[in-house]
Amino acid sequence: MKKLLTIFMMASVLLLVGCGPKGASQETLSALSMRKQAAESAEVKAKELEAKRIKLEGKKAEKEVRVEELRKELETLKLGGK
Protein backbone atom coordinates (compact mmCIF):
# COMPACT_ATOMS: atom_id res chain seq x y z
CA MET A 1 0.00 0.00 0.00
CA LYS A 2 2.80 2.41 0.89
CA LYS A 3 4.50 1.62 -2.43
CA LEU A 4 1.27 2.30 -4.34
CA LEU A 5 0.80 5.61 -2.52
CA THR A 6 4.39 6.65 -3.35
CA ILE A 7 3.89 5.82 -7.03
CA PHE A 8 0.60 7.74 -7.05
CA MET A 9 2.24 10.80 -5.45
CA MET A 10 5.17 10.71 -7.89
CA ALA A 11 2.77 10.45 -10.82
CA SER A 12 0.74 13.38 -9.44
CA VAL A 13 3.86 15.53 -9.10
CA LEU A 14 4.96 14.70 -12.64
CA LEU A 15 1.49 15.47 -13.95
CA LEU A 16 1.36 18.80 -12.14
CA VAL A 17 4.85 19.77 -13.27
CA GLY A 18 4.09 18.71 -16.83
CA CYS A 19 0.90 20.78 -16.95
CA GLY A 20 2.50 23.91 -15.56
CA PRO A 21 3.84 26.83 -17.57
CA LYS A 22 6.39 25.66 -20.10
CA GLY A 23 9.12 28.22 -20.49
CA ALA A 24 8.55 31.53 -22.18
CA SER A 25 5.21 32.97 -23.25
CA GLN A 26 4.29 33.40 -26.89
CA GLU A 27 4.86 37.14 -26.52
CA THR A 28 8.39 36.54 -25.24
CA LEU A 29 9.12 34.06 -28.01
CA SER A 30 7.82 36.51 -30.59
CA ALA A 31 10.00 39.30 -29.20
CA LEU A 32 13.04 37.01 -29.19
CA SER A 33 12.32 36.00 -32.78
CA MET A 34 12.09 39.62 -33.86
CA ARG A 35 15.34 40.46 -32.09
CA LYS A 36 17.05 37.48 -33.69
CA GLN A 37 15.91 38.60 -37.14
CA ALA A 38 17.08 42.14 -36.40
CA ALA A 39 20.49 40.84 -35.27
CA GLU A 40 20.85 38.68 -38.39
CA SER A 41 19.87 41.63 -40.58
CA ALA A 42 22.40 43.84 -38.80
CA GLU A 43 25.13 41.24 -39.35
CA VAL A 44 24.35 41.09 -43.07
CA LYS A 45 24.39 44.89 -43.27
CA ALA A 46 27.70 45.03 -41.37
CA LYS A 47 29.28 42.58 -43.82
CA GLU A 48 27.99 44.61 -46.77
CA LEU A 49 29.36 47.82 -45.28
CA GLU A 50 32.71 46.19 -44.54
CA ALA A 51 32.99 45.06 -48.18
CA LYS A 52 32.07 48.56 -49.34
CA ARG A 53 34.67 50.09 -46.99
CA ILE A 54 37.38 47.80 -48.36
CA LYS A 55 36.41 48.67 -51.94
CA LEU A 56 36.46 52.40 -51.16
CA GLU A 57 39.86 52.11 -49.48
CA GLY A 58 41.18 50.50 -52.67
CA LYS A 59 39.79 53.33 -54.78
CA LYS A 60 41.28 55.87 -52.37
CA ALA A 61 44.72 54.25 -52.69
CA GLU A 62 44.44 54.33 -56.50
CA LYS A 63 43.51 58.01 -56.42
CA GLU A 64 46.39 58.82 -54.06
CA VAL A 65 48.79 57.17 -56.49
CA ARG A 66 47.28 59.18 -59.36
CA VAL A 67 47.59 62.43 -57.37
CA GLU A 68 51.26 61.68 -56.73
CA GLU A 69 51.82 60.96 -60.44
CA LEU A 70 50.17 64.27 -61.35
CA ARG A 71 52.28 66.16 -58.80
CA LYS A 72 55.43 64.70 -60.32
CA GLU A 73 54.21 65.58 -63.80
CA LEU A 74 53.40 69.12 -62.70
CA GLU A 75 56.83 69.49 -61.13
CA THR A 76 58.43 68.23 -64.34
CA LEU A 77 56.44 70.71 -66.40
CA LYS A 78 57.37 73.58 -64.06
CA LEU A 79 61.06 72.72 -64.33
CA GLY A 80 60.84 72.31 -68.12
CA GLY A 81 59.20 75.71 -68.56
CA LYS A 82 61.98 77.67 -66.84
GIBELVEN-V626158 format. One record per backbone hydrogen bond with DSSP energy under -1.0 kcal/mol. CO is the residue of the C=O (numbers start at 1). NH is the residue of the N-H. If there is no record, write none. Layout:
CO NH
CO NH
This chain:
1 5
2 6
3 7
4 8
5 9
6 10
7 11
8 12
9 13
10 14
11 15
12 16
13 17
14 18
15 19
25 29
26 30
27 31
28 32
29 33
30 34
31 35
32 36
33 37
34 38
35 39
36 40
37 41
38 42
39 43
40 44
41 45
42 46
43 47
44 48
45 49
46 50
47 51
48 52
49 53
50 54
51 55
52 56
53 57
54 58
55 59
56 60
57 61
58 62
59 63
60 64
61 65
62 66
63 67
64 68
65 69
66 70
67 71
68 72
69 73
70 74
71 75
72 76
73 77
74 78
75 79
76 80
77 81
